[in-house]
Amino acid sequence: MSQAQSSNSNFPETDFNLLEDSEDADNHTSDSTATRLSLQFQLDESYLGQRIDQVSALVWTDFSREKLKQWLKEGHLLVNGNTVKPKYKCEGNELLTLEVELEAQTRSLPEDIPLNIVYEDDDIMVINKPVGMVVHPGAGNSSGTLVNAILHHYPKSAELTRAGLVHRIDKDTSGLLVVAKNLESQFSLSKQLAKKSVYRVYDLVVYGNIIAGGTIDEPIKRHPVDRVKMAVLPGGKEAVTHYNVKERFQNFTRIQARLETGRTHQIRVHLMYIGHGLVGDPVYMPRVRMPAGASQLLDDTLRGFKRQALHAVQLGLVHPRTGEDMMFDAPWPEDFNHLVEVLRTENKAY
């Protein structure tokens, strides 16, 4: 199991997050548990003239506007201690108070699936996700997901949106994820992601020789024909990937990547864009590129590596309650380690 390290030093200037997450507002205070929610938020002049239902939806993004309107009408959401109508226009200095009993936010069922928990306390869990596990239930994946496992391990997560998840990684990408265990932590982590102050590092192996590190700043959007793929295309969302070379082989390179933004498949798409697809990537590199004169061991290893060679190796965040800088590391999974070891012996640089 990986060990967590805490430090008072600042993270590198270029912090990044994996996925776009909901915006979160400042000045949240609460003494909430996962069952009963007690939140306050102090408005400022930037909210002047806006409807209270609109403002509350901006402040507490994990709840729908309709749900917040319902709570306004029922007196769970108060303005300066008073009940107001959803069309109330803000003066820009009100104190919002939300006191409510949470209902279940997910219909997924708990399943007794083992979790590799790197760190856990009353507020967060850091999990080293294995290859092959889907993070969130979806079409064709209603069970066996990380959410199902979290619900079994910590049943109160059912009362949180997405069972406390604030980001996710692809099914066949291994590595670190942080999960909130209460709404206050979910707000805090979502805000850190939005502000790019969650530090994540990925190890990956690509085809070809990359001479030096660099930055890829190219927009990404859904492929116009193959809807499974993303692509670098004009009009896409801003996407920035920083990378550096860690180890060179004859026909491959091991690199580390940091994401300034967090678009779907960003690392895979950006590296493919510069001509260095990830080894094993079934979507963007479906055919194995075998080096001339490859040994039988290298041939077997490359053909047997059926997922993108991508691992979320490091995660840094600020603890939602204590404010402590925390850094976590996850060792390479067995298949990734074996791939690198074979490249070191069978494809070593001259």
TATA-V232774 format. One record per pair of residues at least 4 apart in sequence whose C-alpha atoms are under 6 Angstrom apart, sorted by the first residue. I is the first residue (numbers start at 1). J is the second residue. D is the distance in Angstrom with one decimal. If there is no record, write none. Layout:
# TATA-V232774
i,j,d
I,J,D
I,J,D
This chain:
# TATA-V232774
i,j,d
2,118,5.6
2,329,5.8
2,330,5.3
4,327,6.0
4,328,4.6
5,327,5.2
6,325,5.8
6,326,4.3
6,327,5.8
7,325,5.6
15,196,5.4
15,197,5.2
15,199,5.1
16,196,4.5
16,198,5.8
16,199,5.5
16,259,5.0
16,260,4.2
17,193,5.4
17,196,5.5
17,198,5.7
17,261,6.0
17,262,5.7
18,262,4.2
19,167,5.8
19,262,4.0
19,263,5.8
20,262,5.6
21,194,6.0
23,194,5.9
24,191,4.8
25,59,5.5
28,41,5.4
29,39,6.0
29,40,5.6
30,38,5.6
30,39,4.6
32,37,4.7
32,38,5.1
34,156,6.0
34,182,4.9
35,102,5.5
36,101,4.6
37,99,5.7
37,100,5.3
38,98,5.7
38,99,4.7
39,97,5.8
39,98,5.0
40,96,5.5
40,97,4.5
41,95,5.8
41,96,5.1
42,95,4.6
43,92,5.6
43,93,5.1
43,94,5.4
44,92,4.7
44,93,5.1
45,92,4.2
47,92,5.1
48,90,5.3
48,91,4.9
48,92,4.4
49,89,5.2
49,90,5.1
50,89,5.3
50,90,5.5
51,87,5.2
51,88,5.4
51,89,4.6
52,56,6.0
52,86,5.7
52,88,5.5
53,69,5.8
53,86,5.0
56,60,5.9
57,61,5.5
57,65,5.2
69,86,5.9
71,75,6.0
71,76,4.9
71,77,5.5
72,77,4.8
75,83,5.6
76,98,5.8
76,99,5.2
76,100,5.8
77,97,5.7
77,98,4.5
78,82,5.1
78,83,5.2
78,96,5.8
78,97,5.2
79,95,5.8
79,96,4.9
80,94,5.8
80,95,5.1
103,159,5.9
104,158,5.4
104,159,4.4
105,158,5.8
105,159,5.0
105,160,5.6
105,161,5.4
106,158,5.7
109,148,5.8
110,148,4.7
110,151,4.7
110,152,4.4
111,148,5.2
111,149,5.3
111,152,5.4
112,152,5.8
113,149,5.0
116,127,5.8
116,128,5.4
117,126,6.0
117,127,4.6
118,126,5.4
118,127,5.5
119,125,5.7
119,126,5.1
120,124,5.8
120,125,4.4
123,181,4.9
124,179,5.6
124,180,4.6
124,181,5.3
125,178,5.7
125,179,5.1
126,177,5.7
126,178,4.4
127,176,5.6
127,177,5.3
128,175,4.8
128,176,4.5
129,174,5.5
129,175,5.1
130,174,5.1
131,172,4.8
131,173,5.7
131,174,4.9
132,171,5.2
132,172,4.9
133,145,5.9
133,171,5.2
134,145,4.9
134,171,4.5
135,145,5.4
135,146,4.6
136,145,5.9
136,147,5.6
137,141,5.2
137,142,4.8
138,142,5.9
150,154,5.8
151,155,4.8
151,157,5.9
157,163,4.7
158,163,5.3
160,164,5.4
164,179,5.3
164,180,4.6
164,181,6.0
165,179,4.9
166,190,6.0
172,307,5.8
173,310,5.5
173,311,5.7
174,311,4.8
175,311,5.3
175,312,4.2
175,313,5.8
176,312,5.5
180,185,5.4
180,186,5.0
185,320,5.3
186,190,6.0
188,320,5.6
192,197,5.1
192,198,5.9
193,198,5.6
198,316,5.7
198,317,5.0
199,315,5.5
199,316,4.5
200,314,5.5
200,315,4.6
201,257,5.9
201,258,5.2
201,312,6.0
201,313,5.8
201,314,5.0
202,256,5.4
202,257,5.2
202,311,5.4
202,312,4.4
202,313,5.4
203,256,4.6
203,310,5.8
203,311,5.2
204,254,5.7
204,255,5.6
204,309,5.3
204,310,4.5
205,253,5.7
205,254,4.4
205,278,5.9
205,279,6.0
205,309,5.6
206,252,5.7
206,253,5.5
206,276,5.5
206,277,5.5
206,278,4.3
206,279,5.3
207,252,4.6
207,276,5.2
207,277,5.8
208,251,5.0
208,252,4.7
209,252,5.7
209,253,5.7
212,245,5.9
213,243,5.3
213,244,3.8
213,245,5.6
214,242,6.0
214,243,5.5
215,241,5.6
215,242,4.4
216,240,5.6
216,241,5.1
217,239,5.9
217,240,4.5
218,239,5.6
219,232,5.5
219,236,4.7
219,237,5.0
219,238,4.6
219,239,5.1
220,231,5.4
220,232,4.5
220,233,5.8
220,236,4.6
220,237,5.4
221,230,5.6
221,231,5.6
221,236,4.5
222,230,4.4
223,227,5.6
223,229,5.5
223,230,4.9
223,231,5.3
239,261,5.4
240,260,5.3
240,261,5.7
241,258,6.0
241,259,4.8
241,260,6.0
242,257,5.6
242,258,5.1
243,256,5.6
243,257,4.2
244,255,5.6
244,256,5.6
245,255,4.5
246,254,5.6
246,255,5.0
247,253,5.9
247,254,5.0
248,253,4.7
249,253,5.8
249,347,5.7
249,348,4.8
249,349,4.5
250,347,5.5
250,348,5.7
250,349,4.6
265,269,5.9
266,270,5.9
271,276,5.2
271,277,5.6
272,276,5.0
272,277,4.3
278,308,5.9
279,308,5.8
279,309,5.5
280,305,5.5
280,306,5.2
280,307,4.8
280,308,4.6
281,285,5.0
281,307,5.3
281,308,3.9
282,286,4.6
300,304,5.8
313,329,5.7
313,330,5.0
314,328,5.7
314,329,4.6
315,327,5.7
315,328,5.2
316,326,5.6
316,327,4.3
317,325,6.0
317,326,5.5
318,323,5.5
318,324,5.4
318,325,4.6
318,326,6.0
319,323,4.9
319,324,5.2
332,336,6.0
332,337,5.7
342,346,5.6
343,347,4.7
344,348,4.9
